[in-house]
């Protein structure tokens, strides 16, 4: 996973507010992995997006 390239192409800055412990964990994960926080967040959001394509209205609704 570390060798994969993330955040390629045009980038857009997004400002968010998250719980302090989540932000602290991101910092720790970045230090321990040698990855940038931007890449860790991008990986997590891409995984979330692929699991919740219904939020993008790309799949038929389920009952």
Helices and strands as residue ranges (DSSP letters): H 20-33, H 37-51, G 53-56
